[in-house]
Amino acid sequence: MLQASSPGKVLILGGYLIVRAPNVGISIGVNARFTTRVVSTSEAQDGKVVVHIHSPQFGQSYSFECVVHDPAQVQITQTAGNKSPFLYYAILFAISAAVMRGDSLKESVKIELLADNDFYSQRNYLESKGIPVCVENLRQLPENCPLVGEVSKTGLGSSAAMTTSVVACIFSFYHGITEEQEFIHRIAQVAHSVAQGKIGSGFDVYTAVYGTCAYRRFPAEKVEAMMKEATDLHTVPVADLQACVDLKENWVTHVPFHLPSGIKLVLGDVHQGGSSTPGMVAKIMNWQKENAASKDNLWEQLRVNNEAYISSLQSLIQHSADGPEAYNAAVEKLSHVSRIESYKGADRFEESIVEACQFAANSRRLLREMGVAAGVKVEPEELTELLNDTAELPGVFAVGCPGAGGYDAVFALVLGDKNCEAVEKFWEGYSKMNVCPLTVREDPGGLLISKI
């Protein structure tokens, strides 16, 4: 038996811009993971591979039958459970990938899906038990809590993490545990795109495979051929999938990345009903198209600033490696400073941290102004005051609304673990809005596949 787990994500830089290659984004892998595990197997009957899936947290079960026809093509039929396009296509393309690699499909499988608690708001669960909603009580919850009432996501990319873990688990079960991360990444990108009915930026699936990354979008045309019948796709010609994910062609140049030493991620659930990311992206893209001719527009200013920001973070990573004692001393000193971007550094290590902080503040400002210009609440007014107040705390390096923004969540990057706790306490006591810190922190590692 085996299991595969994929991390969730927090996009702290590159919202909207990463939809267009080659603009850069920074996606932070987190320690909230979506796990898919094979719990039992049985001999496949009559040439049909049956995949049973159970999600105890949702109280849902699903069954799918897969048949391989000649010439090599895989057909899928759902025989039980509610419709779930992400499961449907993850299974279809994972089985197709195994057939592509010549693997024998002699066994049917029973699979269990488990999501770490932070993927979904746990407010309803805590309130149903009469327990105060706070981060300390979140940390005391049993793993993989059942979901109570209306499900509210926290924006950690549950569909991408689930799709990736299902693809990796099923493919690895039939093929054997493999180091072929890039192959699994491409299969998962195709499955996720078809399930969504559109080709997104792909950073969430990429993070689910590779963890924290500096991301530039994969070429959409590679997946377009598999999208032609996406509205009613139940059969995959293996040759078509093989041409789509051909490893001889470059998709994304992998750039290893992690938050610089001493900089920590804190995430807060604002529980304001969430936002419609596709609608927000469409509005921003229409605005960008209409304003593309004007030189030095907000989009271009943001693009230039984002490139400078990521370069400054990479410089901090290098500083921490070249002069760890001096770098750590600078982090410690600035962890006691409010409004770091206005501080005058005393040495090159302090100056580098201050400069990166300035780029972060500028990125937030430009993204907010772009949202206002496009008529999109990228940073809603209700959250601006919260973020401004958070930014006043000592050691706060950056704040913002992750991803496409809106009402899903807020994040803070802070210097040192003690300041993480300070931000959590500040959010919990914030009287103008109900903010619940999540327990997640950065986990730069990506997809994990192991025997159990």
Kinemage of the C-alpha trace (Angstrom):
@kinemage 1
@onewidth
@group {chain A} dominant
@subgroup {mainchain}
@vectorlist {calphas} color= white
{ca met a 1} P 0.000 0.000 0.000
{ca leu a 2} L 1.089 3.548 -0.502
{ca gln a 3} L 0.057 7.148 -0.056
{ca ala a 4} L 0.771 10.474 -1.734
{ca ser a 5} L 0.431 13.879 -0.109
{ca ser a 6} L 0.566 17.338 -1.661
{ca pro a 7} L 0.903 20.705 0.076
{ca gly a 8} L -1.474 23.612 -0.131
{ca lys a 9} L -0.287 26.992 -1.366
{ca val a 10} L -0.276 30.683 -0.539
{ca leu a 11} L 0.501 32.999 -3.453
{ca ile a 12} L 2.204 36.017 -1.872
{ca leu a 13} L 3.323 37.623 -5.134
{ca gly a 14} L 2.145 37.582 -8.732
{ca gly a 15} L -1.628 37.674 -8.418
{ca tyr a 16} L -3.176 38.110 -11.893
{ca leu a 17} L 0.178 38.695 -13.597
{ca ile a 18} L 1.204 35.021 -13.523
{ca val a 19} L -1.737 34.213 -15.784
{ca arg a 20} L 0.462 35.685 -18.515
{ca ala a 21} L 3.882 34.109 -19.110
{ca pro a 22} L 6.656 34.895 -18.348
{ca asn a 23} L 5.568 36.993 -15.348
{ca val a 24} L 6.833 35.689 -12.026
{ca gly a 25} L 4.954 34.693 -8.891
{ca ile a 26} L 5.998 33.448 -5.463
{ca ser a 27} L 3.918 30.543 -4.209
{ca ile a 28} L 4.555 29.303 -0.686
{ca gly a 29} L 4.022 25.616 0.017
{ca val a 30} L 2.460 25.094 3.435
{ca asn a 31} L 2.333 22.298 5.986
{ca ala a 32} L -1.370 21.679 5.322
{ca arg a 33} L -1.458 18.627 3.060
{ca phe a 34} L -4.006 16.658 1.079
{ca thr a 35} L -3.325 12.929 1.366
{ca thr a 36} L -4.564 10.114 -0.879
{ca arg a 37} L -3.898 6.580 0.326
{ca val a 38} L -4.610 3.116 -1.026
{ca val a 39} L -6.302 1.157 1.769
{ca ser a 40} L -7.074 -2.134 -0.010
{ca thr a 41} L -6.919 -3.856 -3.377
{ca ser a 42} L -8.766 -6.602 -5.237
{ca glu a 43} L -8.361 -8.391 -8.528
{ca ala a 44} L -9.806 -6.468 -11.475
{ca gln a 45} L -12.787 -8.271 -13.032
{ca asp a 46} L -13.765 -8.467 -16.715
{ca gly a 47} L -11.035 -6.040 -17.763
{ca lys a 48} L -12.470 -3.262 -15.615
{ca val a 49} L -10.376 -1.414 -13.076
{ca val a 50} L -12.633 -0.106 -10.315
{ca val a 51} L -11.510 2.809 -8.169
{ca his a 52} L -13.510 3.269 -4.960
{ca ile a 53} L -12.906 6.526 -3.109
{ca his a 54} L -14.061 7.447 0.383
{ca ser a 55} L -13.848 10.891 1.976
{ca pro a 56} L -14.640 10.523 5.691
{ca gln a 57} L -14.512 14.289 6.295
{ca phe a 58} L -17.237 14.931 3.734
{ca gly a 59} L -19.035 11.658 4.420
{ca gln a 60} L -18.954 10.879 0.687
{ca ser a 61} L -18.077 7.796 -1.334
{ca tyr a 62} L -17.505 7.442 -5.077
{ca ser a 63} L -16.894 4.619 -7.533
{ca phe a 64} L -15.391 4.753 -11.018
{ca glu a 65} L -14.848 2.051 -13.629
{ca cys a 66} L -11.966 2.318 -16.115
{ca val a 67} L -11.617 0.181 -19.232
{ca val a 68} L -8.713 0.127 -21.693
{ca his a 69} L -9.746 -0.227 -25.352
{ca asp a 70} L -7.674 -0.908 -28.474
{ca pro a 71} L -6.071 1.104 -29.924
{ca ala a 72} L -4.864 2.313 -26.523
{ca gln a 73} L -7.486 4.560 -25.015
{ca val a 74} L -8.945 4.693 -21.528
{ca gln a 75} L -12.650 5.068 -20.849
{ca ile a 76} L -14.090 6.064 -17.462
{ca thr a 77} L -17.604 5.704 -16.056
{ca gln a 78} L -18.735 6.933 -12.646
{ca thr a 79} L -20.991 4.320 -11.048
{ca ala a 80} L -21.613 5.765 -7.573
{ca gly a 81} L -21.481 9.027 -5.674
{ca asn a 82} L -22.053 12.683 -6.419
{ca lys a 83} L -20.391 14.233 -9.420
{ca ser a 84} L -16.843 15.351 -8.709
{ca pro a 85} L -14.991 16.494 -11.842
{ca phe a 86} L -11.662 16.782 -10.022
{ca leu a 87} L -11.806 13.139 -8.879
{ca tyr a 88} L -13.225 11.976 -12.215
{ca tyr a 89} L -10.445 13.484 -14.310
{ca ala a 90} L -7.664 12.797 -11.819
{ca ile a 91} L -8.523 9.087 -12.051
{ca leu a 92} L -8.994 9.115 -15.827
{ca phe a 93} L -5.654 10.771 -16.535
{ca ala a 94} L -3.738 8.844 -13.842
{ca ile a 95} L -4.916 5.523 -15.298
{ca ser a 96} L -4.114 6.804 -18.802
{ca ala a 97} L -0.610 7.766 -17.619
{ca ala a 98} L -0.066 4.239 -16.269
{ca val a 99} L -1.231 2.734 -19.575
{ca met a 100} L 1.106 5.125 -21.404
{ca arg a 101} L 4.014 3.721 -19.388
{ca gly a 102} L 3.006 0.123 -20.152
{ca asp a 103} L 1.896 -0.720 -16.616
{ca ser a 104} L -0.327 -3.694 -15.917
{ca leu a 105} L -3.788 -2.848 -14.580
{ca lys a 106} L -4.723 -6.078 -12.840
{ca glu a 107} L -5.990 -4.660 -9.560
{ca ser a 108} L -8.866 -2.489 -8.465
{ca val a 109} L -8.258 -0.167 -5.524
{ca lys a 110} L -10.010 1.380 -2.556
{ca ile a 111} L -8.714 4.834 -1.725
{ca glu a 112} L -9.165 7.227 1.187
{ca leu a 113} L -8.948 11.032 0.888
{ca leu a 114} L -7.790 13.071 3.873
{ca ala a 115} L -7.389 16.843 4.014
{ca asp a 116} L -5.548 18.630 6.798
{ca asn a 117} L -7.882 20.868 8.784
{ca asp a 118} L -6.595 24.221 7.533
{ca phe a 119} L -7.893 23.639 3.998
{ca tyr a 120} L -11.390 24.412 5.313
{ca ser a 121} L -12.719 26.831 7.899
{ca gln a 122} L -13.242 24.968 11.180
{ca arg a 123} L -15.440 27.668 12.712
{ca asn a 124} L -18.606 25.596 12.336
{ca tyr a 125} L -16.995 22.566 13.983
{ca leu a 126} L -15.684 24.564 16.942
{ca glu a 127} L -18.968 26.409 17.417
{ca ser a 128} L -20.933 23.135 17.243
{ca lys a 129} L -18.844 21.897 20.178
{ca gly a 130} L -19.185 25.177 22.091
{ca ile a 131} L -15.452 25.805 21.763
{ca pro a 132} L -14.128 29.373 21.246
{ca val a 133} L -12.739 30.020 17.767
{ca cys a 134} L -9.018 30.719 18.211
{ca val a 135} L -5.752 29.405 16.852
{ca glu a 136} L -4.891 27.540 20.050
{ca asn a 137} L -8.142 25.555 19.828
{ca leu a 138} L -7.506 24.912 16.141
{ca arg a 139} L -4.195 23.330 17.119
{ca gln a 140} L -6.017 21.032 19.576
{ca leu a 141} L -8.458 19.664 17.011
{ca pro a 142} L -8.148 16.026 15.974
{ca glu a 143} L -6.604 15.472 12.557
{ca asn a 144} L -8.893 15.456 9.529
{ca cys a 145} L -11.980 16.823 11.297
{ca pro a 146} L -15.382 16.065 9.771
{ca leu a 147} L -16.809 19.139 8.087
{ca val a 148} L -19.901 20.645 9.699
{ca gly a 149} L -22.543 22.708 7.915
{ca glu a 150} L -21.737 24.836 4.887
{ca val a 151} L -18.150 24.218 3.791
{ca ser a 152} L -15.968 27.315 3.528
{ca lys a 153} L -12.520 26.984 1.952
{ca thr a 154} L -9.549 28.988 3.207
{ca gly a 155} L -7.903 29.488 -0.188
{ca leu a 156} L -5.068 26.971 0.205
{ca gly a 157} L -5.756 25.282 -3.144
{ca ser a 158} L -7.611 22.179 -1.996
{ca ser a 159} L -8.703 21.128 -5.516
{ca ala a 160} L -5.151 21.338 -6.877
{ca ala a 161} L -3.650 19.531 -3.880
{ca met a 162} L -6.329 16.831 -4.042
{ca thr a 163} L -5.996 16.355 -7.807
{ca thr a 164} L -2.219 16.113 -7.577
{ca ser a 165} L -2.257 13.649 -4.681
{ca val a 166} L -4.865 11.445 -6.406
{ca val a 167} L -2.912 11.431 -9.687
{ca ala a 168} L 0.350 10.677 -7.870
{ca cys a 169} L -1.179 7.946 -5.716
{ca ile a 170} L -2.947 6.064 -8.502
{ca phe a 171} L -0.102 6.379 -11.007
{ca ser a 172} L 2.477 5.316 -8.401
{ca phe a 173} L 0.337 2.362 -7.324
{ca tyr a 174} L 0.348 0.904 -10.838
{ca his a 175} L 3.760 2.142 -11.961
{ca gly a 176} L 5.696 1.956 -8.693
{ca ile a 177} L 7.029 4.836 -6.598
{ca thr a 178} L 8.940 7.074 -8.953
{ca glu a 179} L 11.121 10.173 -8.908
{ca glu a 180} L 9.348 11.459 -12.004
{ca gln a 181} L 7.978 14.618 -10.426
{ca glu a 182} L 7.750 16.468 -13.722
{ca phe a 183} L 5.717 13.703 -15.382
{ca ile a 184} L 3.258 13.669 -12.470
{ca his a 185} L 3.147 17.481 -12.567
{ca arg a 186} L 2.120 17.498 -16.222
{ca ile a 187} L -0.528 14.803 -15.806
{ca ala a 188} L -1.963 16.687 -12.812
{ca gln a 189} L -1.979 19.990 -14.741
{ca val a 190} L -3.969 18.354 -17.547
{ca ala a 191} L -6.433 16.714 -15.149
{ca his a 192} L -6.935 19.924 -13.165
{ca ser a 193} L -7.378 22.041 -16.303
{ca val a 194} L -9.959 19.681 -17.796
{ca ala a 195} L -11.824 19.479 -14.477
{ca gln a 196} L -11.965 23.284 -14.261
{ca gly a 197} L -12.976 23.617 -17.897
{ca lys a 198} L -10.218 26.172 -18.421
{ca ile a 199} L -6.451 26.479 -18.363
{ca gly a 200} L -5.435 28.533 -15.359
{ca ser a 201} L -2.022 29.795 -14.351
{ca gly a 202} L -1.152 26.377 -12.913
{ca phe a 203} L 0.826 27.670 -9.933
{ca asp a 204} L -1.365 25.772 -7.463
{ca val a 205} L -0.712 22.387 -9.099
{ca tyr a 206} L 2.964 23.253 -9.533
{ca thr a 207} L 3.227 24.060 -5.815
{ca ala a 208} L 1.389 20.813 -4.988
{ca val a 209} L 4.235 18.981 -6.749
{ca tyr a 210} L 7.322 21.118 -6.096
{ca gly a 211} L 6.453 23.075 -2.928
{ca thr a 212} L 7.554 26.686 -2.454
{ca cys a 213} L 8.587 28.092 -5.816
{ca ala a 214} L 9.318 31.086 -7.966
{ca tyr a 215} L 6.812 30.264 -10.686
{ca arg a 216} L 6.383 31.267 -14.306
{ca arg a 217} L 3.413 29.848 -16.174
{ca phe a 218} L 3.577 26.696 -18.257
{ca pro a 219} L 2.704 27.050 -21.979
{ca ala a 220} L -1.077 26.805 -22.204
{ca glu a 221} L -0.958 25.480 -25.764
{ca lys a 222} L 0.459 22.207 -24.442
{ca val a 223} L -2.842 21.435 -22.724
{ca glu a 224} L -5.250 22.996 -25.222
{ca ala a 225} L -5.412 19.831 -27.352
{ca met a 226} L -6.744 17.877 -24.367
{ca met a 227} L -9.347 20.570 -23.663
{ca lys a 228} L -11.260 20.315 -26.941
{ca glu a 229} L -13.843 17.920 -25.546
{ca ala a 230} L -13.435 18.935 -21.918
{ca thr a 231} L -17.167 19.441 -21.364
{ca asp a 232} L -17.894 15.746 -22.009
{ca leu a 233} L -14.563 13.960 -21.925
{ca his a 234} L -14.831 10.359 -20.809
{ca thr a 235} L -12.272 8.696 -23.081
{ca val a 236} L -8.577 9.574 -23.414
{ca pro a 237} L -6.523 8.395 -26.408
{ca val a 238} L -3.201 7.554 -24.779
{ca ala a 239} L -1.210 8.765 -27.799
{ca asp a 240} L -2.821 12.212 -27.491
{ca leu a 241} L -1.937 12.437 -23.810
{ca gln a 242} L 1.610 11.312 -24.547
{ca ala a 243} L 2.021 14.078 -27.133
{ca cys a 244} L 0.609 16.604 -24.667
{ca val a 245} L 2.995 15.817 -21.796
{ca asp a 246} L 6.093 14.992 -23.871
{ca leu a 247} L 9.024 15.438 -21.484
{ca lys a 248} L 11.336 16.415 -24.348
{ca glu a 249} L 9.582 19.783 -24.459
{ca asn a 250} L 10.149 22.337 -21.721
{ca trp a 251} L 7.167 23.526 -19.693
{ca val a 252} L 8.456 25.344 -16.619
{ca thr a 253} L 12.078 25.989 -15.702
{ca his a 254} L 12.218 24.909 -12.086
{ca val a 255} L 13.719 27.534 -9.772
{ca pro a 256} L 14.228 26.192 -6.223
{ca phe a 257} L 12.989 28.762 -3.741
{ca his a 258} L 12.004 29.185 -0.100
{ca leu a 259} L 11.364 32.083 2.228
{ca pro a 260} L 14.638 33.631 3.415
{ca ser a 261} L 15.838 32.488 6.820
{ca gly a 262} L 13.995 34.175 9.672
{ca ile a 263} L 10.970 35.213 7.581
{ca lys a 264} L 7.833 33.348 8.631
{ca leu a 265} L 4.368 33.050 7.090
{ca val a 266} L 1.177 33.677 9.076
{ca leu a 267} L -2.250 33.232 7.480
{ca gly a 268} L -5.649 34.393 8.705
{ca asp a 269} L -9.181 33.227 7.851
{ca val a 270} L -11.431 36.302 7.600
{ca his a 271} L -14.557 34.197 6.949
{ca gln a 272} L -16.273 36.818 4.793
{ca gly a 273} L -17.924 34.416 2.368
{ca gly a 274} L -15.062 34.065 -0.133
{ca ser a 275} L -14.646 35.587 -3.584
{ca ser a 276} L -15.231 34.461 -7.159
{ca thr a 277} L -11.669 34.206 -8.443
{ca pro a 278} L -12.560 33.455 -12.122
{ca gly a 279} L -14.810 36.520 -12.317
{ca met a 280} L -12.164 38.717 -10.703
{ca val a 281} L -9.469 37.462 -13.076
{ca ala a 282} L -11.699 38.079 -16.116
{ca lys a 283} L -12.320 41.692 -15.081
{ca ile a 284} L -8.651 42.387 -14.432
{ca met a 285} L -7.645 40.832 -17.761
{ca asn a 286} L -10.200 42.914 -19.636
{ca trp a 287} L -8.871 46.029 -17.902
{ca gln a 288} L -5.289 45.076 -18.759
{ca lys a 289} L -6.162 44.567 -22.413
{ca glu a 290} L -7.853 47.950 -22.600
{ca asn a 291} L -4.875 49.689 -20.975
{ca ala a 292} L -2.020 47.721 -22.544
{ca ala a 293} L -1.124 50.536 -24.949
{ca ser a 294} L -0.437 53.089 -22.240
{ca lys a 295} L 3.213 53.135 -21.225
{ca asp a 296} L 4.184 52.591 -17.609
{ca asn a 297} L 0.662 51.545 -16.637
{ca leu a 298} L -0.086 49.855 -13.330
{ca trp a 299} L 0.303 46.372 -14.816
{ca glu a 300} L 3.790 47.203 -16.102
{ca gln a 301} L 4.801 48.945 -12.874
{ca leu a 302} L 3.696 45.899 -10.912
{ca arg a 303} L 5.540 43.531 -13.247
{ca val a 304} L 8.807 45.451 -12.842
{ca asn a 305} L 8.388 45.699 -9.074
{ca asn a 306} L 7.609 41.984 -8.722
{ca glu a 307} L 10.795 41.041 -10.570
{ca ala a 308} L 12.784 43.338 -8.278
{ca tyr a 309} L 11.040 41.905 -5.203
{ca ile a 310} L 11.887 38.317 -6.015
{ca ser a 311} L 15.482 39.293 -6.797
{ca ser a 312} L 15.702 40.979 -3.403
{ca leu a 313} L 14.400 37.850 -1.664
{ca gln a 314} L 16.923 35.718 -3.520
{ca ser a 315} L 19.618 38.130 -2.344
{ca leu a 316} L 18.461 37.608 1.246
{ca ile a 317} L 18.726 33.842 0.787
{ca gln a 318} L 22.273 34.318 -0.475
{ca his a 319} L 23.147 36.706 2.386
{ca ser a 320} L 21.942 34.173 4.954
{ca ala a 321} L 24.228 31.560 3.373
{ca asp a 322} L 27.285 33.814 2.964
{ca gly a 323} L 27.156 35.586 6.324
{ca pro a 324} L 24.733 33.751 8.602
{ca glu a 325} L 25.796 35.460 11.837
{ca ala a 326} L 25.539 39.007 10.470
{ca tyr a 327} L 22.329 38.178 8.616
{ca asn a 328} L 20.692 36.640 11.695
{ca ala a 329} L 21.744 39.660 13.759
{ca ala a 330} L 20.043 41.937 11.227
{ca val a 331} L 16.860 39.838 11.359
{ca glu a 332} L 16.884 39.951 15.162
{ca lys a 333} L 17.362 43.717 15.242
{ca leu a 334} L 14.637 44.420 12.681
{ca ser a 335} L 12.245 42.022 14.422
{ca his a 336} L 11.777 44.796 17.014
{ca val a 337} L 11.195 47.560 14.427
{ca ser a 338} L 7.790 48.833 13.285
{ca arg a 339} L 7.348 49.909 9.658
{ca ile a 340} L 10.565 48.264 8.522
{ca glu a 341} L 10.326 49.822 5.044
{ca ser a 342} L 10.970 53.259 6.608
{ca tyr a 343} L 13.959 52.130 8.668
{ca lys a 344} L 17.500 53.226 7.733
{ca gly a 345} L 19.694 50.129 7.788
{ca ala a 346} L 23.078 50.266 9.488
{ca asp a 347} L 24.796 47.638 7.308
{ca arg a 348} L 24.251 45.834 4.017
{ca phe a 349} L 22.322 43.008 5.668
{ca glu a 350} L 19.831 45.379 7.285
{ca glu a 351} L 19.651 47.457 4.109
{ca ser a 352} L 18.845 44.355 2.031
{ca ile a 353} L 15.995 43.354 4.354
{ca val a 354} L 14.617 46.918 4.326
{ca glu a 355} L 14.834 47.058 0.520
{ca ala a 356} L 12.927 43.771 0.154
{ca cys a 357} L 10.314 45.079 2.578
{ca gln a 358} L 9.920 48.212 0.426
{ca phe a 359} L 9.360 46.117 -2.702
{ca ala a 360} L 6.734 44.082 -0.805
{ca ala a 361} L 4.864 47.235 0.275
{ca asn a 362} L 5.016 48.617 -3.244
{ca ser a 363} L 3.659 45.383 -4.690
{ca arg a 364} L 0.691 45.517 -2.338
{ca arg a 365} L 0.018 49.180 -3.184
{ca leu a 366} L 0.175 48.669 -6.963
{ca leu a 367} L -2.018 45.567 -6.843
{ca arg a 368} L -4.597 47.404 -4.757
{ca glu a 369} L -4.568 50.385 -7.162
{ca met a 370} L -4.939 48.043 -10.145
{ca gly a 371} L -7.965 46.460 -8.504
{ca val a 372} L -9.554 49.873 -7.940
{ca ala a 373} L -8.883 50.857 -11.558
{ca ala a 374} L -10.462 47.622 -12.827
{ca gly a 375} L -13.418 47.747 -10.425
{ca val a 376} L -12.311 44.563 -8.643
{ca lys a 377} L -12.001 44.208 -4.867
{ca val a 378} L -8.502 42.759 -4.909
{ca glu a 379} L -7.972 44.250 -1.464
{ca pro a 380} L -11.440 45.075 -0.096
{ca glu a 381} L -11.702 48.237 2.001
{ca glu a 382} L -12.707 46.154 5.023
{ca leu a 383} L -9.376 44.334 4.860
{ca thr a 384} L -7.209 47.367 4.088
{ca glu a 385} L -7.589 48.707 7.614
{ca leu a 386} L -6.840 45.289 9.105
{ca leu a 387} L -3.710 44.930 6.968
{ca asn a 388} L -2.551 48.484 7.693
{ca asp a 389} L -2.958 47.906 11.417
{ca thr a 390} L -1.099 44.577 11.149
{ca ala a 391} L 1.741 46.276 9.271
{ca glu a 392} L 2.292 48.570 12.259
{ca leu a 393} L 3.324 45.671 14.498
{ca pro a 394} L 7.033 45.176 15.225
{ca gly a 395} L 8.809 42.798 12.882
{ca val a 396} L 6.078 42.658 10.248
{ca phe a 397} L 7.856 42.356 6.904
{ca ala a 398} L 4.871 42.277 4.518
{ca val a 399} L 1.083 41.946 4.510
{ca gly a 400} L -1.541 41.340 1.866
{ca cys a 401} L -4.439 39.349 0.470
{ca pro a 402} L -3.009 36.177 -1.098
{ca gly a 403} L -3.616 34.993 -4.639
{ca ala a 404} L -6.295 36.932 -6.475
{ca gly a 405} L -7.210 38.731 -3.267
{ca gly a 406} L -10.781 39.253 -2.183
{ca tyr a 407} L -12.368 37.959 1.000
{ca asp a 408} L -10.730 34.548 1.390
{ca ala a 409} L -7.802 35.288 3.671
{ca val a 410} L -4.994 37.638 4.711
{ca phe a 411} L -1.307 36.888 5.147
{ca ala a 412} L 1.627 38.383 6.974
{ca leu a 413} L 5.342 37.719 6.600
{ca val a 414} L 7.088 38.399 9.895
{ca leu a 415} L 10.595 38.255 11.306
{ca gly a 416} L 10.892 35.527 13.928
{ca asp a 417} L 8.573 33.041 15.613
{ca lys a 418} L 7.702 35.377 18.509
{ca asn a 419} L 6.257 37.890 16.071
{ca cys a 420} L 4.147 35.116 14.513
{ca glu a 421} L 2.503 34.694 17.908
{ca ala a 422} L 2.111 38.477 18.247
{ca val a 423} L 0.310 38.710 14.904
{ca glu a 424} L -1.942 35.778 15.818
{ca lys a 425} L -2.922 37.427 19.107
{ca phe a 426} L -3.510 40.752 17.369
{ca trp a 427} L -5.828 39.160 14.804
{ca glu a 428} L -7.739 37.219 17.442
{ca gly a 429} L -8.320 40.400 19.440
{ca tyr a 430} L -9.170 42.566 16.450
{ca ser a 431} L -12.486 44.205 17.275
{ca lys a 432} L -13.384 45.573 13.825
{ca met a 433} L -13.491 42.185 12.114
{ca asn a 434} L -13.609 38.500 13.010
{ca val a 435} L -10.195 37.108 12.081
{ca cys a 436} L -9.052 33.597 12.966
{ca pro a 437} L -5.378 32.752 12.419
{ca leu a 438} L -4.728 29.419 10.732
{ca thr a 439} L -2.092 27.013 12.001
{ca val a 440} L -0.185 26.803 8.704
{ca arg a 441} L 3.459 27.703 8.259
{ca glu a 442} L 5.727 27.362 5.269
{ca asp a 443} L 6.719 23.846 4.222
{ca pro a 444} L 8.996 24.216 1.182
{ca gly a 445} L 8.822 20.483 0.405
{ca gly a 446} L 6.448 19.327 -2.297
{ca leu a 447} L 4.834 16.022 -3.251
{ca leu a 448} L 5.604 13.087 -0.949
{ca ile a 449} L 4.970 9.484 -2.025
{ca ser a 450} L 5.628 6.630 0.394
{ca lys a 451} L 4.722 3.061 1.248
{ca ile a 452} L 2.454 2.549 4.253
